[in-house]
Amino acid sequence: MLRRLSLLLALEGLLLIVLGILYGGASLSDHSQRLAAETIAGALVVTGVGLLLIARGVDRTKGWTRSPAVVLNVFPIPIALPLVQAGLWWVGLPVALLGGTVLYLFATPELREAFSPR
């Protein structure tokens, strides 16, 4: 269970890094909103790197990783709902499922005990 959770967090991190790089590259052609797009791209990459570090900590059962992982996986739910309502279910559904799966795994008795204070 712990391995699955760390793999999902690493997958999220890698996807955010790739998305940030792609978004940053796409922003090079649009000069009107370039600063805002580069800021968003940078935030995506930094968050992705953070998730990779959290995934490594989860794999080693470090107690500090639970809170940031849970907080970062609450955000996909309100992001995914408008996407699904706008007819982009093929984007919104995987986002919601990935975030929801991570939250579910943290709520399982096995992982609650693994991350409980000793």
PyRosetta script that sets phi, psi and omega in degrees:
from pyrosetta import init, pose_from_sequence

init()
pose = pose_from_sequence("MLRRLSLLLALEGLLLIVLGILYGGASLSDHSQRLAAETIAGALVVTGVGLLLIARGVDRTKGWTRSPAVVLNVFPIPIALPLVQAGLWWVGLPVALLGGTVLYLFATPELREAFSPR")
pose.set_psi(1, -42.2)
pose.set_omega(1, -179.9)
pose.set_phi(2, -63.6)
pose.set_psi(2, -39.6)
pose.set_omega(2, 180.0)
pose.set_phi(3, -65.5)
pose.set_psi(3, -41.3)
pose.set_omega(3, 178.1)
pose.set_phi(4, -60.9)
pose.set_psi(4, -43.6)
pose.set_omega(4, -179.8)
pose.set_phi(5, -62.6)
pose.set_psi(5, -45.5)
pose.set_omega(5, -179.7)
pose.set_phi(6, -66.4)
pose.set_psi(6, -35.2)
pose.set_omega(6, 177.4)
pose.set_phi(7, -66.9)
pose.set_psi(7, -39.8)
pose.set_omega(7, 177.6)
pose.set_phi(8, -64.9)
pose.set_psi(8, -41.4)
pose.set_omega(8, 177.9)
pose.set_phi(9, -65.2)
pose.set_psi(9, -39.6)
pose.set_omega(9, 177.3)
pose.set_phi(10, -65.6)
pose.set_psi(10, -39.0)
pose.set_omega(10, 177.0)
pose.set_phi(11, -62.0)
pose.set_psi(11, -45.0)
pose.set_omega(11, 176.8)
pose.set_phi(12, -59.0)
pose.set_psi(12, -45.1)
pose.set_omega(12, -179.7)
pose.set_phi(13, -61.4)
pose.set_psi(13, -46.0)
pose.set_omega(13, 179.6)
pose.set_phi(14, -63.9)
pose.set_psi(14, -41.2)
pose.set_omega(14, 179.0)
pose.set_phi(15, -64.0)
pose.set_psi(15, -39.8)
pose.set_omega(15, 178.2)
pose.set_phi(16, -66.7)
pose.set_psi(16, -38.3)
pose.set_omega(16, 177.9)
pose.set_phi(17, -64.0)
pose.set_psi(17, -46.5)
pose.set_omega(17, 178.8)
pose.set_phi(18, -62.4)
pose.set_psi(18, -44.2)
pose.set_omega(18, 178.9)
pose.set_phi(19, -61.5)
pose.set_psi(19, -41.6)
pose.set_omega(19, 178.8)
pose.set_phi(20, -63.5)
pose.set_psi(20, -42.1)
pose.set_omega(20, 178.4)
pose.set_phi(21, -65.6)
pose.set_psi(21, -44.4)
pose.set_omega(21, 178.8)
pose.set_phi(22, -64.0)
pose.set_psi(22, -42.1)
pose.set_omega(22, 179.9)
pose.set_phi(23, -65.9)
pose.set_psi(23, -40.5)
pose.set_omega(23, 177.5)
pose.set_phi(24, -64.4)
pose.set_psi(24, -40.6)
pose.set_omega(24, 177.2)
pose.set_phi(25, -65.7)
pose.set_psi(25, -38.9)
pose.set_omega(25, 178.4)
pose.set_phi(26, -68.3)
pose.set_psi(26, -28.1)
pose.set_omega(26, -178.3)
pose.set_phi(27, -73.5)
pose.set_psi(27, -15.7)
pose.set_omega(27, -179.4)
pose.set_phi(28, -65.7)
pose.set_psi(28, -26.6)
pose.set_omega(28, -179.4)
pose.set_phi(29, -85.4)
pose.set_psi(29, -19.9)
pose.set_omega(29, -179.3)
pose.set_phi(30, -104.7)
pose.set_psi(30, 103.2)
pose.set_omega(30, -175.1)
pose.set_phi(31, -82.8)
pose.set_psi(31, -14.9)
pose.set_omega(31, -176.2)
pose.set_phi(32, -72.4)
pose.set_psi(32, -37.3)
pose.set_omega(32, -178.2)
pose.set_phi(33, -119.3)
pose.set_psi(33, 32.0)
pose.set_omega(33, -172.0)
pose.set_phi(34, -63.4)
pose.set_psi(34, -44.7)
pose.set_omega(34, -177.9)
pose.set_phi(35, -63.5)
pose.set_psi(35, -43.3)
pose.set_omega(35, 179.1)
pose.set_phi(36, -64.4)
pose.set_psi(36, -42.0)
pose.set_omega(36, -179.7)
pose.set_phi(37, -66.7)
pose.set_psi(37, -39.1)
pose.set_omega(37, 178.5)
pose.set_phi(38, -68.4)
pose.set_psi(38, -34.3)
pose.set_omega(38, 176.8)
pose.set_phi(39, -65.4)
pose.set_psi(39, -44.3)
pose.set_omega(39, 178.0)
pose.set_phi(40, -63.5)
pose.set_psi(40, -44.2)
pose.set_omega(40, 179.4)
pose.set_phi(41, -61.0)
pose.set_psi(41, -42.4)
pose.set_omega(41, 178.4)
pose.set_phi(42, -64.1)
pose.set_psi(42, -41.3)
pose.set_omega(42, 178.5)
pose.set_phi(43, -63.3)
pose.set_psi(43, -38.9)
pose.set_omega(43, 178.1)
pose.set_phi(44, -63.6)
pose.set_psi(44, -43.8)
pose.set_omega(44, -179.7)
pose.set_phi(45, -66.1)
pose.set_psi(45, -44.6)
pose.set_omega(45, -179.8)
pose.set_phi(46, -63.3)
pose.set_psi(46, -42.7)
pose.set_omega(46, 178.3)
pose.set_phi(47, -64.4)
pose.set_psi(47, -39.4)
pose.set_omega(47, 177.6)
pose.set_phi(48, -62.6)
pose.set_psi(48, -43.3)
pose.set_omega(48, 177.1)
pose.set_phi(49, -64.1)
pose.set_psi(49, -40.3)
pose.set_omega(49, 176.8)
pose.set_phi(50, -60.0)
pose.set_psi(50, -41.8)
pose.set_omega(50, 178.7)
pose.set_phi(51, -66.2)
pose.set_psi(51, -34.6)
pose.set_omega(51, 176.3)
pose.set_phi(52, -65.2)
pose.set_psi(52, -40.1)
pose.set_omega(52, 176.7)
pose.set_phi(53, -66.2)
pose.set_psi(53, -39.7)
pose.set_omega(53, 177.5)
pose.set_phi(54, -64.7)
pose.set_psi(54, -40.7)
pose.set_omega(54, 178.7)
pose.set_phi(55, -60.7)
pose.set_psi(55, -41.0)
pose.set_omega(55, 177.9)
pose.set_phi(56, -64.6)
pose.set_psi(56, -41.8)
pose.set_omega(56, 177.6)
pose.set_phi(57, -65.7)
pose.set_psi(57, -37.9)
pose.set_omega(57, 177.8)
pose.set_phi(58, -64.4)
pose.set_psi(58, -41.5)
pose.set_omega(58, 179.7)
pose.set_phi(59, -61.8)
pose.set_psi(59, -28.9)
pose.set_omega(59, 178.4)
pose.set_phi(60, -97.8)
pose.set_psi(60, 9.5)
pose.set_omega(60, 177.9)
pose.set_phi(61, 55.4)
pose.set_psi(61, 46.0)
pose.set_omega(61, 176.0)
pose.set_phi(62, -81.9)
pose.set_psi(62, 129.4)
pose.set_omega(62, -175.5)
pose.set_phi(63, -64.4)
pose.set_psi(63, -29.8)
pose.set_omega(63, -177.3)
pose.set_phi(64, -68.4)
pose.set_psi(64, -15.6)
pose.set_omega(64, -173.5)
pose.set_phi(65, -79.0)
pose.set_psi(65, -20.6)
pose.set_omega(65, -173.7)
pose.set_phi(66, -63.8)
pose.set_psi(66, -51.0)
pose.set_omega(66, -176.2)
pose.set_phi(67, -61.5)
pose.set_psi(67, -51.3)
pose.set_omega(67, 179.7)
pose.set_phi(68, -64.3)
pose.set_psi(68, -33.6)
pose.set_omega(68, 179.1)
pose.set_phi(69, -66.8)
pose.set_psi(69, -41.5)
pose.set_omega(69, 179.5)
pose.set_phi(70, -66.6)
pose.set_psi(70, -45.5)
pose.set_omega(70, -179.4)
pose.set_phi(71, -60.7)
pose.set_psi(71, -45.4)
pose.set_omega(71, -178.8)
pose.set_phi(72, -69.1)
pose.set_psi(72, -17.8)
pose.set_omega(72, 179.1)
pose.set_phi(73, -101.1)
pose.set_psi(73, 0.9)
pose.set_omega(73, 170.2)
pose.set_phi(74, -81.6)
pose.set_psi(74, -34.1)
pose.set_omega(74, -177.3)
pose.set_phi(75, -60.9)
pose.set_psi(75, -35.7)
pose.set_omega(75, -179.2)
pose.set_phi(76, -61.9)
pose.set_psi(76, -27.5)
pose.set_omega(76, -177.1)
pose.set_phi(77, -64.2)
pose.set_psi(77, -54.4)
pose.set_omega(77, 178.8)
pose.set_phi(78, -69.5)
pose.set_psi(78, -17.6)
pose.set_omega(78, 175.7)
pose.set_phi(79, -77.7)
pose.set_psi(79, -37.6)
pose.set_omega(79, -175.5)
pose.set_phi(80, -74.8)
pose.set_psi(80, -33.8)
pose.set_omega(80, -176.2)
pose.set_phi(81, -59.0)
pose.set_psi(81, -49.0)
pose.set_omega(81, 177.4)
pose.set_phi(82, -64.5)
pose.set_psi(82, -29.9)
pose.set_omega(82, 177.0)
pose.set_phi(83, -64.7)
pose.set_psi(83, -43.9)
pose.set_omega(83, 178.5)
pose.set_phi(84, -65.1)
pose.set_psi(84, -42.7)
pose.set_omega(84, 179.9)
pose.set_phi(85, -65.8)
pose.set_psi(85, -27.0)
pose.set_omega(85, 179.1)
pose.set_phi(86, -84.2)
pose.set_psi(86, 2.7)
pose.set_omega(86, 179.0)
pose.set_phi(87, 90.3)
pose.set_psi(87, 4.7)
pose.set_omega(87, 178.1)
pose.set_phi(88, -97.8)
pose.set_psi(88, 52.0)
pose.set_omega(88, -176.8)
pose.set_phi(89, -61.6)
pose.set_psi(89, -31.4)
pose.set_omega(89, -179.1)
pose.set_phi(90, -68.5)
pose.set_psi(90, -15.7)
pose.set_omega(90, 173.1)
pose.set_phi(91, -99.3)
pose.set_psi(91, -47.7)
pose.set_omega(91, -174.6)
pose.set_phi(92, -68.6)
pose.set_psi(92, -39.0)
pose.set_omega(92, -177.1)
pose.set_phi(93, -63.9)
pose.set_psi(93, -48.4)
pose.set_omega(93, 177.2)
pose.set_phi(94, -62.7)
pose.set_psi(94, -35.1)
pose.set_omega(94, 178.7)
pose.set_phi(95, -62.9)
pose.set_psi(95, -47.2)
pose.set_omega(95, -179.4)
pose.set_phi(96, -66.9)
pose.set_psi(96, -40.6)
pose.set_omega(96, -179.3)
pose.set_phi(97, -66.5)
pose.set_psi(97, -39.7)
pose.set_omega(97, 179.5)
pose.set_phi(98, -65.4)
pose.set_psi(98, -47.9)
pose.set_omega(98, 177.8)
pose.set_phi(99, -63.6)
pose.set_psi(99, -43.1)
pose.set_omega(99, 179.9)
pose.set_phi(100, -66.0)
pose.set_psi(100, -36.2)
pose.set_omega(100, 178.7)
pose.set_phi(101, -65.9)
pose.set_psi(101, -41.6)
pose.set_omega(101, 177.7)
pose.set_phi(102, -62.9)
pose.set_psi(102, -44.2)
pose.set_omega(102, 178.6)
pose.set_phi(103, -62.6)
pose.set_psi(103, -40.8)
pose.set_omega(103, 177.9)
pose.set_phi(104, -61.8)
pose.set_psi(104, -46.0)
pose.set_omega(104, -178.6)
pose.set_phi(105, -61.3)
pose.set_psi(105, -38.1)
pose.set_omega(105, 177.1)
pose.set_phi(106, -66.4)
pose.set_psi(106, -23.5)
pose.set_omega(106, -178.3)
pose.set_phi(107, -87.9)
pose.set_psi(107, -8.3)
pose.set_omega(107, 179.9)
pose.set_phi(108, -67.9)
pose.set_psi(108, 148.3)
pose.set_omega(108, -178.6)
pose.set_phi(109, -57.4)
pose.set_psi(109, -38.0)
pose.set_omega(109, -179.1)
pose.set_phi(110, -60.8)
pose.set_psi(110, -45.2)
pose.set_omega(110, -178.0)
pose.set_phi(111, -80.9)
pose.set_psi(111, -28.4)
pose.set_omega(111, 173.9)
pose.set_phi(112, -62.1)
pose.set_psi(112, -41.4)
pose.set_omega(112, 178.9)
pose.set_phi(113, -69.3)
pose.set_psi(113, -38.9)
pose.set_omega(113, 179.7)
pose.set_phi(114, -63.1)
pose.set_psi(114, -33.8)
pose.set_omega(114, -177.7)
pose.set_phi(115, -102.3)
pose.set_psi(115, 6.6)
pose.set_omega(115, 178.4)
pose.set_phi(116, -74.3)
pose.set_psi(116, 149.2)
pose.set_omega(116, 178.5)
pose.set_phi(117, -63.3)
pose.set_psi(117, 140.1)
pose.set_omega(117, -177.9)
pose.set_phi(118, -91.1)
pose.dump_pdb("model.pdb")
